[in-house]
Structures are given as structure tokens and as C-alpha cells.
Amino acid sequence: MSNRVADISKAAQAGGMAVALADTLRSREGLWLGWNGRISDRRSEQNTTPDISHINNTTIATLPLSAREHEGYYTGYSNNVLWPVFHARLDIAQFESGYFERYLAVNRRFAQALHPLLKPDDTIWVHDYHLIPLAMELRKLGVKNPIGFFLHIPVPPAQILLAIPEHRELARGLAAYDLVGLQTKVDVGNLIDYLQDGAFGQILKDGRIRAFDREMAIASFPVGIDVEGFVGQRARQTRDRNPGIARIIGVDRLDYTKGLPQKFRAFSRFLAQNADYRGKVVLSQIAPPTRESVSAYADIRNELETLSGRINGRFGELEWVPIHYIHRSAPRRTLVDIYRSSRVGLVTPLRDGMNLVAKEYIAAQNPHDPGVLILSRFAGAAEQLKDALIVNPYDIDEMAGAIKTALEMPLEERQEHYDSLIDGIKRQDTFMWCRSFLQALERVGRRGTLDVPRQPLDAARKALQEIELARVHPRVRPNRIAPDPL
């Protein structure tokens, strides 16, 4: 189950979750149910009979949403409440009356559509914040199957989750799952902290959590990429890097969580402090549109257009434009070539569940002449990719300094960083993510125990303290968050 259903015949082009789930469904008989992307009239709200199609051993089941459902469930609650809150942006969350009721109603309709299609031995895997209450609605219909949930976005500290008016209902929804999978150990600590403080949860001796008279396991399963599949999409033989111009590449959805204004300001600071690099380096930022109906996204677009114009006007020359700002998507086959020909990958989200762009950038590099990854400490990927140049995205001077370090890093040091990073990315790829989650769910679903170490709850508090410290004192550089070993 996911909000949208991908065309599994084209999953390799879609990337991310679609690749992993398509591979899983190719290896075992399965069904994928979700929204088909169409917006219909009010009559569709009563429709619990999905459209069915078949691709090899996979059944695809989809439902449309009404305009009212799309506004309340998708735009309203999912993207104007849950998305900003889970990314620690309470200032732009819209706690509007009526959103939650539509959110719950759509989850109920999806559950009613899935229920008659289930078989007794099915394992159910639900994805992302759009469908938190789905297991609760399935349990009301009498479903006893193992149900797992994976959250692709970060979990904020407990005090932030408590700001959601319906937080207890969301916690009740999570408690209906047998296994909740998260991206990082800090996320696990944050969720356990919240369940203890906000939902009277209790940690059991076997490491599971008891809440609302149910027992569930919580663990981190970092999402990976299909390295060979991604690199194999190269559109053409990679050109040699232009020895006269070094490219810094950024690829991010146009989203206020991605730290794009901070990235532009850091590049401007770098040019101001290093006049000898003017005319020798460019920042190419690909920022495809997303959720354009949400007002916060229009604001970030206007800010970026203003910033890029100001920086290009200040530093640019007839033969050299310092920022290439591209407000549209690029084919994945083309991205492999762009990553490979870029000296620096600049990935600086203010908050991110994982960020697969960081992993794709490393995967695409030439092992003999690799580029350097600069990565925000607040991306989930930083927990794994420790040999990247880790930066605080709120510290403009630190990022400007990291750009200079990356551009001047000797070949041998670049190769050492690359070797360490690519080894971890290959070892924890998308297929390992799928297998490890499903195996854990099957163990827990048989009423067994999940051998997951208890995560120290102070990890959550430390993450919040570092974010707040960076906001209040932007030049203070907090220490890297070091997860406790498994």
C-alpha cells in the first residue's frame, strides 16, 4: 500500500521506492494498491471497488480521489500538516478543521477496498505518512495479517509531535502495526520518546513497545539505491570534466525542507571570499516543481528566483553565469551523466528522511577521478555516509568553506572518501532494505520478538538541541550526531 502506485514496468526510470517494491513484487506474488492520480467527482467517495490490472505476478489495484478528498486528505492533512510537522516546521503547518476527518475517511476507504482482496497468508506493507491510520482501519475490519509500516520522512522530537491536535489518534494508528520501520536510529529514538511521553507507551523486555493495548516493534531500516541499475542507465559515454570549469551539482525537489536558499547563499559567500574561483566554477541546481498548490512552495520558488538573479547579477560575466537554476525535472538517465561530470555534489537539506540523491551522486562517480559529496548533517543519509564532508546547512560560512575544501581536495583523498562511501552504499542497497524489513515483519507477525537494541532516548533530544542551536547561533558548529552502534 502506498499513496500512489508506480508503473512497475517503468520502475527503473522512477527510482527510489518504486525500484525496491517492483523487485520484491517480481520475486513473489503480490498486490499493490493506492491512488491512481486521478481526481473524480463526489460519487467516487463511495467507491471501494478498485480498478484491477495485472503485470506478470503482480496485481495493481487503484482508486481515484474526489476533489474534496484530494484537498482534505492529500493537500490538506498530508502536505499541510504532517509534512511540515515531521520536518520540524510548525510555523507553516495548517491545523485546519476538517482536514483530519478527510484524511481518516480516505484511509478507511482504502482499507475497505483492500479487505476483500486479501488472502489469509498475505503480509501487508504500508508506506509513508499518507497512510498512518490504514492498519487501524484494517484491524476494525477484522484483519489479522501481519501489517508493517515504513515512514520515508524523518520523525521530529516528541515535543514537536505533541503539537498536532490529533497526535493521539495518529499514535493509535501506528500502534495497530506489528512493525514500524524508520530511516535512522535518531528517528527511532524520537518515536519511542514520543510514545512514552505522549501516548503512555511502555518499553517491554523484548524491546517492543506497548501502546493502546497493542504491541509493536520499531526499528531503523535505511533506504538504499540499486547501484548497478542506476549507473546502468547512463545516457551516453561520460565526457571528461571541463578542466576550466568545475561544476557543483544540486538536485532537489523544490521544497522548503531542502535548504535551497541556504545553498545559494553559501555559494555566493564562497564567490565573495574566493575571487580567484570566479569564472572557474558554476552551481547547477535542478529543482523540479512539486506540490505547487501549496502556498509555501510558491514562496520558496520566488525566493530562489530572486536569489539566483541577484547572485548572477553581482558576480556573472558575459562568458560565465555562476548559477544555473533549472526549474524542471531531468531524466534519470541524464542525471547519471550530470552527477559523474560534476566535481562536487551539494546536498544540504534542513531536514530529510534519507536523501537518495546523496547516494546516487556517489554511485555515479568515476572511481579513478571521483567528485566530493558535501552533505547536511540533518539528512538521514549522514548517519551512514560519514566520509562525506558533513556540514551544518544553517552555517553559511561552514558551507562556503566546505565548497573550497571539496574543490581543492587532492585526488588520493577523494579516492579514499569515495571507496569508503561506495562500499557502504553497495552493501546497504535497496534490495537489502526490502529483504530486511519483510523478514523482520514476518518474524514479528508470527508473534515472535524482533531483536532490535533499544535506542537511547537522549539521541532524540540531542538532535533537537543541535537544530535549535544552529538556528539561534548560526556560526556555532555542533558536533556530528554519532548514532550508537547496533
N, C-alpha and C positions, 0 to 999 in steps of 0.2 A: 504494500500500500504506500502510495505517495501522492502528494497533491497533484502532480502532473505525471502522465505516463509517456515515456520516451518510445520512439520507434526503434525497437531493438535491432532491426536490420541495419540501422544507421548509428548504432550506439558508439562505434569507434570515433565517429565525427563529433558526437555530442560530448564525449569525455566524462570525467568525474564519476558520479554515482551511476550514470547510465551504463558505462562500461562494466562496472563491477556487477551490477544486477543482471545485465544481459548475459554475462558469462555464467553466472550462477544459474539462470533460467535455461541456458543451453545445456548444462550438465545434469539437470534434474527437472522433472516435470513440474511446471509451476503456473501460477496465475498472477497477473499484475493488474491492480485496479486503481483508478484515480480519475481525476477530472480530465476531460478531453480538450480543454482550452476554449470551448465554445460557450457563448453566453446566450441563453434561450429566454423564453417568456416565463411568466409565473407558474404556468402549468408544470414546468419541469421540476418544481419543488416537491411534487407528489410522486415523481418518477423514481422508483427504486429498482427498476429493471435495466441493467446496463446494456450498452451495445457490446456485442461479443465478436471478436475475431481471433484467428489462430495463426501463429507463426511457429512452424515445427512443433515442439512440445509445449509451447507457451500459449496460454490463453490470455488475451488482452481484453479487459473489461473497462469501459469508460462511461462516464455520466457527464451531462452538461450542467452548468450552474445558471440559475436565473440572474438577472441584473441585480436584484435585491440581495441574493446570496453572495454574489461576487463583491458587492460593496461592503456587506457586513462581515462575511467570513474571510475573504481574501484581502481586499484593500483595507478594510476597517480593522478587524481584530488581529489578523496575522501580521500585516505590514505596518499598521499604525500604532499597535500596542505591543505585541510580542517581539517583533524585530527590534525596535528601538530599546525596549527594556532589557532584552537579553544582550544587547550591545552596550549596556550601561548609559543609555541616552534618555533618561527620564524627562529631560527638558523638552523633547519633541514628541513624547508619547501622547496619544489622544485617547483618554479613557472615556469614550463616548457611550452613553446609554444605548443599549440595543445591539452593539457590536457582538458582545459575548453570546447573546441568545442566538444570533445568526450563525456564529462560529460553532456553537454546540449543535444546532439543528443540522448543519451540513455534515458534521461528523456522524450524527445519528443516521442521516440518510445514506452515507457511505457504508456504515455498519449494516444497515438493513439490506443494502444491495449486495454486500459480501456474504452475508449469513447463509443464504440458500446455496451458494456456490462452494461452500466449504466441505471438505472431506474430514472424517474423524482423525486421520493421521497427518493432517496439514500442520505445518509450522508457519506462523504468521509474523511477518517482519514489516513494521510500520516506520515510515521515515518522516522526520522533521516536524517543526513546530506547528505546522498547519493542522496536524492530526493528533495532538496530545490526548484528547478525550476519546479517541477511537476505541481503545481496548475497553474502557469503561462501558461504552455503548454496546460493544460485542458481549461483554460479560452479562449485561442486562438481558440480552437475548439468549443467554444460556450457553455461550461458547466456552468450552473448557480447554481448547487447544493452547499450546504454548504460544505466547504473544511477546515479541520483543519490540523495543522502540529504539531508534537511533536518532540523536539530535545532532544535526550538522553544524549548528551555530554554537557560540560559547554560552556557558552558564555564568551569569553575573553573581557577585556576592549576595548572601542571604538578605541583607537589608534592602537591596535593590529589588529583589523578587517580591518582598513584602509590600512594595508599593502598588502592585497590581491588585485592584479591588477583588478580583476573583481568584486570587492566588491559591486559596484552599481548594477550590474546585479543580484547578489545574493540578495541584498535588494529588488530589483524589484520582484524577485521570492517570497520572504517572504510576500510582500505586496499583493500578489494575494490570500493569505489565509484569511479566516474570523477570525480564531483564531490560535495564535501561543502559544503552551504550552512549558514551560521550567521547569527545575528541581527546581530551587531555586529563592528566591527573589533577590539575588545578580545578577543572570543571567538576570532576568527581567530588573533590573536597567542598566546593561551593554548594553542590546539590545536597550532599549529606548534611552540611551545616544548615541549609535552609529547612530540610525535612525535620531536623531536630528542633530548630528554633520556631519554625512557622507552622509545622504540621504535627508536632508532638511525635515525631518518628523515633524509633528506638533501634540502635545497632545490636544485632543478635550475635551470638558467639561465633557463628559460622561466617560472619561478615556481611550477611544480608541485612536489609532494613525492613522493619515492620512499621507500617503506617496504614491507618484506616482499615484495620483488621485484615490486611494482606501483607505478604512477604515478597520482597523483590530484591534482585541483585543489581548493583550499579558498578560499572567498570569502564575504563577507557579503552577504546579501540580506534587508534589513529587512522584516519582515511589515507590511503595511498593512491598512487597512479599506476597505470600499466605502462612501464617504462618502454618496453620493446614496441608495444602497439603505438605509443605516442611518437617515438622517434621514427618509426617506420612510415609515418605519414609525411615525411619531408617532401615538399613540393618539387624541389629541384636540387641539384648539387649546390651546396652552400658556397657562396662567393667568399673569397678572402676578405677579411676586415680591411676597410679603407685605412691605410696607415696614417692618413692625415686627419681623419675624423673618427673619434670614439663615440659609440652610441651607448647611452644609458636607456634601458627599456623598462617601461611600466605597463602592465596590462591589468586593468581593474574595471569591474563594473562601475558605472557612475553612481556611487553610493557614498553617503556621508560617513560610513564606517571605515572607508578605505584610506583615509589620510591624504587625499589628493592635494588639497590646498597646502598642507604642511610639506609635501614632497616638492611642489612648485617653489615654495618659499625657500626650502633648503637648497635647491638648485640655483636659485637667484643669489642666495648668500654665498654659495661656492664660487659663482662667477664674479661676485663683487670682491671676494677675498683672493682670488687667483686669476688675475688679469691675463696671465700668460696662457691660460686654457681657452680664452675667448677665440672663437673660430676653429677650435680643435675638438670640441665635444658638443653633442646635442642630447637633449632629453626627448625621447619619443614616447608619448603617453597615449595608449589606446584605451578609450573609456567608453564602451558601448552603453547605450541607454538602457535603463531598467526602471520599472515601476513609475513611469512618467506621470501617472495620475496622482501620485503622492506629492504634496506641495514641497516637502523637504528636498526632493530630488530636483525640482526646478531651481531651488535656491543654490544647490551645490553646482549645478550646471552654469548658472550665471556667474558664480564666484570664480569658477575655473576659467571661463572665457575671459573674464576681466583680468585675472592674474596672468594668464598666458599672453594676452595682448600687452599688458604693462611690461612684463619681463622682456618680451621680444622687442618692444619699442625702446626699452632702455639699453639693451645690450646688442640687439641684432644689427647686421650689416646687409648690404645688397647680396653678398655671396654667402651669407650664413644666417640662418634663423635658429636661435638656441632651443626653442621648444616646438616640437611637432605635436600638436594636440589633435587627436583623431577621435571624433565622437561617433564612432560606429564600430561594429564588430569586425574581426578579421578571421578568415577561415583557419581552422586548427592546423591544416597542412602548411599554411603560410607562416603561422606562429612559430613552428619548429625552426624554420629558416631565420626568422627575425631574432628569436632567442639566441641561436647559435652565433649569429654575426654581431651580437651586442657585447660590449666589454663589461658592462655592469647590469645586473638585474636589480631594480629598486622596488622592493615590496614593503610598504610601510603603513599597513592598516593601523588604525587606532584600537581596533578590537576585531578579531577574526576567529572563527571556529578552528579552521586549519589553514587554509590558503594553499591551494594546489598549484597556483602559478609559480610559487617558490620552488616546488618540486619539479615542475615542468621545465623551468629555466635551467636547473642543474642537469636534468636528464638530456636536454638538447645540446649541451656543450661538447666541444671538441676536446677529448681527453688530453691531447697534446698541447692545446692552447686554450684552456678554459677561461671563461669570464668569472666574475666575482659576484656573489649574491650578498646584497645588503637587505637585512630582514628585521622587521619590527619585533621587539620583544613581546608585544601583545598579540602576535599571530600565534595560533595554536602550533604551527609548524616550528616555531622557535624551540619548543620543548624537545624536538628531535634533531633539528638542523643546527646544532651548537657551533659548528665550524663555519657558519656564515658570519658576516660582520653584523652583530646584533646591535640595534640602535633603539633609542627612545624616540618615537615619532613626534613627541611633544617638544623635543630639544632640537631646534633648527640648527644650532651650531654643531651639535654632535653629528647630525646627518650630513651637513656640509663637509665636515672633517672625514666622515666615512667615505664619501664620494671621492675625495682626494686620495685617501688610502687605497681604495679599490683600483683607481686608475693607475696608481704608481706601484701596485703590488708586483714583485718580481715573479717571473714565470714559475720558478720552482715552488714558491709559496702558494701560488694559485693552484698548481697541480696537487699539492698536499691537501689544500682545502677541498678541492673537487673530489679527490679519491675518497676522503672520509665521508663526504656528503652523499655521493652516488652510491656508496656501499649500503648506507642506511636506507636510502630510497628504494633500492632494488630489493633489499631484504624485507622491508615492510611495505609491500606493494598493495594494490587494490584487491588482488585475489586473496592475499593473506588476511586482509581486513574482513572480507566476506566470510572466508572459512572460519576464522577465529570467532567471529560474532555468532554465526549459526551453530557452531559446535558448542559454544557456551550456552546458547539459548536452549539447545536440545538437552544439555545436562540439567539446567535449571528447570526446564519444563517437565522433566521427569521427577520433579520434587527433590532433586539432589541438591548439592551445595556447589557454589561457584568459588573456586579457590582464588579469591581476589584479596590482596592485602588491604587492610583498612588504610585509607588515605588520611594523613594528618589534617585536621580541620583548620589549623592555622595557615595552611597553604592558601586557602581562600581569602583569609584576612590579609595575608601578605600581598596578594595580587591587588586587592582593592587599595591598600595603603600605597602601593607603588604607582597606581594610576592617579590617585588623588595627589600624591607628591609631585608627579610630573606636571599636573595641571596647575598646581599652585606655585611651584618653583620650577619653571621650565628648564632651568640650567642645571638643576640637580640631577645627577645621573644615578638612578637606583641600580643596585646590583642585579645581575641576571637572576631570574627566578629559577632556582635549581630544584627540579622535582625529586622527591625521594625515590630511591631505587626500588624496583619491584622485588 
